[in-house]
Amino acid sequence: MKSQVLAYYNMPDLSNLGLIIFLTVFVGMLFWVFQRSRKPFYDHLAALPLQEDT
């Protein structure tokens, strides 16, 4: 079935473009999440479940 669908698909560049866009966004998110400057923010979020409600 997949070969039948791909036989009529005439825009392989669109698939490559989608892959490039996805990888760019994914790597960008990794860099954004793992920045050292964001560590205090994540430490604060990690401590939230342990705080007492007052």
N, C-alpha and C positions, 0 to 999 in steps of 0.2 A: 504494500500500500504506500509506503514512504517513497519508493522509487517512482510510483505513478504520480504522486503529488509533485515530487521534485522534477519530473520530466516536463511539467508544464510551468514550472517556476522560472521565469526568464530574467530575474533581477538579483543575482547573487551578490552584487555590490551592496544592496540594501542590508543583507544579513551581515556582511562584514562591517558596515557602518554601525549597525546596532551593537555588534560585539565590541567595537572600539569605544563607543559611547559608554556601554556598560562597564568595561574595564577601567576607563578613565574615571568614572564616577566612583567605582569601588575603591580604586587606589587613592583617590582624593579623600574619601571618607576614612580610610585607614590612617592617612597622614593627619587628618583633622582630629580623630579620636585619640591617637597615640602621641600627641604633642606633650612635651614636658610641662608646658605652661598650664595645661588643663588639669594637672594632678591635684591641686588643692580643691578644685570643684568636684572631682570624683571622690576624693577623700570625704568631703562633706556629704555627698550623696550616700556613700557607704555607711556613714555613721547615723543616718536618719532612722533606720529601723530600730536602733538600739536606744534612741532617746526616749525619755519619759514624756508622756503627754501631760502638760500642766496648763 
